[in-house]
Amino acid sequence: MLSRPVFPGTELAERVGVMGVSTNMVTYLVGPLHLSNARSANIVTNFMGTLNLLAFLGGFVADAKLGRYRTIAASATVATTVRDNSNMFRVITRSRAVVSADAASVHA
């Protein structure tokens, strides 16, 4: 009986988290990466679409193959063991800034 009130709260927290990440992603793509608004919106839209399609894949795997609890355990294991890629984003930002500086010096 406890799961009934917890489920809507979990869904709400997940949606708020996704919206926050997508908003920050647009700001990051437009700001440090100097992408256009249209390109940034396209990237974020692809990200959101991929998230929604992966929910269908996870549902299929849970219902047809592994079962609910094994799927949750496998997903949680992947989420906790995936390496933090924050260093990768710093490298991308720096390389993008160098490319932008080179392009600016060519057009000057």
Secondary structure, 3 states (H helix, E strand, C coil): CCHHHHHHHHHHHHHHHHHHHHHHHHHHHHCCCCCCHHHHHHHHHHHHHHHHHHHHHHHHHHHHHHCHHHHHHHHHHHHHHCCCCHHHHHHHHHHHHHHHHHHHHHHC
